[in-house]
Amino acid sequence: MKLREFVEEQERLDPEFAEARHEFQPEAALMRAMIEARQSQNLTQKELAERCGIAQAEISRIERGIRNPSIRVLQKIAEGMDMYLQISFLPRDPQPGTRSA
């Protein structure tokens, strides 16, 4: 069984698991986006840290989901990669088994 299949099964079987996964989704998306952006430029955490003036350990903590950075820190990181930060509010997908209004 693949990890994705296991997670989907757990979400169906355990509402608490599904809720916890849903609550962690924004942090997971941030971690993925930051890692992918950094790697797309072939930057190490140390190189990114030097470019944006943030300690490498802090970059690591953000990428591992240990630290919840401020918007200002995220802007500095984006600038260090010569990118801009975009934040969106999107409509929620209806939860399985519920109706949308």
C-alpha positions, 0 to 999 in steps of 0.5 A: 500500500502506498502512503497516499492510499494509507492516508486516504484510508485513515481519513475515511476511517478516522474523523479525528485523523482527517481533521488533524490532517486538514488543520496541518495542510497550510503548514505542509503547503508552506513547507513544500512551496519553500523547499521546492522554490529553494531547490528550483534555484539549486540553493542550499539552506545555507546559501538561502540563509546568507542571501536573506539574512536569516540563520540557516537553522531558522530556514531548516526549522521553517522547512521542517514545520517546527517554526511558524514564520511571520509574513515579514520573514517569508518576504525576506526569504522570497526576496532572497530567492528573487521571488515575491510572496503570494498569499491566497484565500481559497474557498474550501472544498466540501468535506466528504459526506457534506453538502455545500450551500 
